[in-house]
Amino acid sequence: MPLLDTDRDLTRHSYYAATAKRSLDFAALQGGAGSCDVAIVGAGLAGLSAAIELRERGFDVVLLEARQVGWGASGRNGGQAIHGLACDQATIEAQLGLAEAKRVFGMSIEALDLIRQRCAQFQIDCDWRDGYLGVATSERKARALRADADMLASRYDYPLCWIDAPELSQWIASPRYVAGIHDARSGHLHPLKYCLGLARAAAGLGVRLHEKSGVTRIDSGRNAVTLHTDAGARLQARQLLLAGNVYLHEFAPALAPKLAARIMPVGTYIACSKAMPAARADALIPCGAAVCDTNFVLDYFRTTVDHRLLYGGRVSYSTATPANLAASMAKRMAATFPQMQGVEIEYAWGGFVDISMNRAPDFGRLPALGDQVYYLQGFSGHGLALTGMAGKLVAEAMAGDASRFDTFARLKHHPFPGGRALRTPALVLGMAYHRLRDLF
Ligand SMILES: Cc1cc2nc3c(=O)[nH]c(=O)nc-3n(C[C@H](O)[C@H](O)[C@H](O)COP(=O)(O)OP(=O)(O)OC[C@H]3O[C@@H](n4cnc5c(N)ncnc54)[C@H](O)[C@@H]3O)c2cc1C
């Protein structure tokens, strides 16, 4: 089934959509005479961040969104802002060496600070809470978690708090885990409230934002590109950022197929319980942190400010939505917290993450469309914080200092084997192996 059809299904019952107020509407782009310094495709966290940073540097910016602000992964995710990248640091070290890998890790931490800074600067109330808890489901995984924590402390000067089994119950009331780490600098938030706050900030700074403006074609010229929208409008821009995630090539199928082949849309799902008495919700995760286990197909969860358990997990490599989504997520919730057995699920939804082959972010330029065309993709399910930083790096590059952007752009990426048609079966096979390993 086409991705956009499946996706329509997944947006229906989101806790975020039900609890965030859309106070601003942005009219569709119209006409054909418009121009700007920079056009941005996609009003998710990456595009919004770039828009703010570019405007603050004096650029005239137009941001085009096919649907609504935060409609993609940015308005639907688990809300967990965590240090590091989706891949481990060894992947980055192997390609760039230790010094550059340290620079990359440092930027992942700067990304966390950037969220706090923007919330303060633009007065965005998005339910931010400090703290991330990583938990291991077996002794083997606890050893791996410990080794990773030791490596971050010794090589990256980023110490984490280690939690052995006897103390773990003070942090989380689940029998599933044997050890954990805690990071106070990471945290969690309501992602749609954050997106809408960034959009309000961008508009306040003078960014011209247009919703319902899907870009279907881009023509490259000598010093500018021309964007065409599904409503027949046109816009000329001297520089361009593509921040459309897995949806970019759904709306504009002929655009940069080589880029599309380097990411794979993978479905991931979230359920949210009914509100509980505050004490009951707080007792689940007494430290109040966002929690992830260390499995390859991981469970990620947290409590909300209105005392619900918001629980993410499962994956779909075929883009088909799992049957009985709410019931299957309730089962997963109860496996982690037996005390949640029978608690009603009020919302269940999902979205797609842009997985790259090595799980490293894929940032760069598209010379085929012109020297001044940039793209951001491949956040691989770890983009809540990093998208903000990525937008900032693009702004730095467009303003003349590409040194930090180019650190990421030097990372090599490969297409999924088999192209669009065969990459799904190949990935499903690979995943079967990882699922087996998750059991031990
Ligand atoms: C269910 C789920 C849970 C997740 N949980 C976490 C988490 O807890 N922590 C974490 O770090 N990450 C998480 N992620 C990943 C994170 O949400 C993403 O990495 C991040 O939001 C990507 O932001 P983006 O701006 O690149 O893309 P998106 O937010 O997807 O935005 C892209 C936008 O571009 C628009 N667009 C695309 N093509 C066009 C076009 N041609 N014309 C106009 N507009 C276009 C789309 O409509 C969309 O709004 C999760 C993702 C999902 C789906």
The ligand as a MOL file (V3000), in Angstrom:
LIG
                    3D

  0  0  0     0  0            999 V3000
M  V30 BEGIN CTAB
M  V30 COUNTS 53 58 0 0 0
M  V30 BEGIN ATOM
M  V30 1 C 6.2710 7.0920 16.1610 0
M  V30 2 C 7.6190 7.7620 16.2000 0
M  V30 3 C 8.3150 7.8330 17.3950 0
M  V30 4 C 9.5530 8.4470 17.4460 0
M  V30 5 N 10.1350 8.6330 18.6790 0
M  V30 6 C 11.2760 9.3540 18.7700 0
M  V30 7 C 11.8210 9.6630 20.0370 0
M  V30 8 O 11.2450 9.3580 21.0810 0
M  V30 9 N 13.0130 10.3150 20.0760 0
M  V30 10 C 13.6620 10.7030 18.9340 0
M  V30 11 O 14.7580 11.2740 19.0250 0
M  V30 12 N 13.1150 10.4900 17.7090 0
M  V30 13 C 11.9390 9.8360 17.6020 0
M  V30 14 N 11.3710 9.6500 16.3770 0
M  V30 15 C 12.0370 10.2150 15.1920 0
M  V30 16 C 11.8210 11.7410 15.0850 0
M  V30 17 O 10.4720 12.0260 15.2880 0
M  V30 18 C 12.2780 12.1930 13.6910 0
M  V30 19 O 13.6510 11.8760 13.5300 0
M  V30 20 C 12.1240 13.6950 13.4570 0
M  V30 21 O 10.8870 14.1700 13.8900 0
M  V30 22 C 12.3000 13.9810 11.9710 0
M  V30 23 O 12.0030 15.3170 11.7410 0
M  V30 24 P 11.9790 15.8840 10.2610 0
M  V30 25 O 11.7410 17.3350 10.3650 0
M  V30 26 O 13.1990 15.4210 9.5460 0
M  V30 27 O 10.7850 15.1220 9.5360 0
M  V30 28 P 9.1780 15.2100 9.7160 0
M  V30 29 O 8.7930 15.6230 11.0780 0
M  V30 30 O 8.6160 13.9390 9.2170 0
M  V30 31 O 8.7750 16.4010 8.7830 0
M  V30 32 C 8.8390 16.3120 7.3820 0
M  V30 33 C 7.7290 17.2130 6.8530 0
M  V30 34 O 7.9840 17.4560 5.4810 0
M  V30 35 C 6.7490 17.5170 4.8230 0
M  V30 36 N 7.0150 17.2230 3.4060 0
M  V30 37 C 7.5780 16.1050 2.8980 0
M  V30 38 N 7.6820 16.1930 1.5590 0
M  V30 39 C 7.1780 17.4020 1.2160 0
M  V30 40 C 7.0150 18.0750 -0.0190 0
M  V30 41 N 7.3880 17.5070 -1.1710 0
M  V30 42 N 6.4500 19.3000 -0.0120 0
M  V30 43 C 6.1060 19.8910 1.1560 0
M  V30 44 N 6.2300 19.2980 2.3710 0
M  V30 45 C 6.7610 18.0650 2.3850 0
M  V30 46 C 5.9120 16.4350 5.5080 0
M  V30 47 O 4.5370 16.6760 5.3220 0
M  V30 48 C 6.3520 16.5730 6.9480 0
M  V30 49 O 5.4980 17.4150 7.6980 0
M  V30 50 C 10.1370 8.9980 16.2720 0
M  V30 51 C 9.4520 8.9170 15.0680 0
M  V30 52 C 8.2090 8.3200 15.0250 0
M  V30 53 C 7.4700 8.2760 13.7200 0
M  V30 END ATOM
M  V30 BEGIN BOND
M  V30 1 1 1 2
M  V30 2 1 2 3
M  V30 3 2 2 52
M  V30 4 2 3 4
M  V30 5 1 4 5
M  V30 6 1 4 50
M  V30 7 2 5 6
M  V30 8 1 6 7
M  V30 9 1 6 13
M  V30 10 2 7 8
M  V30 11 1 7 9
M  V30 12 1 9 10
M  V30 13 2 10 11
M  V30 14 1 10 12
M  V30 15 2 12 13
M  V30 16 1 13 14
M  V30 17 1 14 15
M  V30 18 1 14 50
M  V30 19 1 15 16
M  V30 20 1 16 17
M  V30 21 1 16 18
M  V30 22 1 18 19
M  V30 23 1 18 20
M  V30 24 1 20 21
M  V30 25 1 20 22
M  V30 26 1 22 23
M  V30 27 1 23 24
M  V30 28 2 24 25
M  V30 29 1 24 26
M  V30 30 1 24 27
M  V30 31 1 27 28
M  V30 32 2 28 29
M  V30 33 1 28 30
M  V30 34 1 28 31
M  V30 35 1 31 32
M  V30 36 1 32 33
M  V30 37 1 33 34
M  V30 38 1 33 48
M  V30 39 1 34 35
M  V30 40 1 35 36
M  V30 41 1 35 46
M  V30 42 1 36 37
M  V30 43 1 36 45
M  V30 44 2 37 38
M  V30 45 1 38 39
M  V30 46 1 39 40
M  V30 47 2 39 45
M  V30 48 1 40 41
M  V30 49 2 40 42
M  V30 50 1 42 43
M  V30 51 2 43 44
M  V30 52 1 44 45
M  V30 53 1 46 47
M  V30 54 1 46 48
M  V30 55 1 48 49
M  V30 56 2 50 51
M  V30 57 1 51 52
M  V30 58 1 52 53
M  V30 END BOND
M  V30 END CTAB
M  END
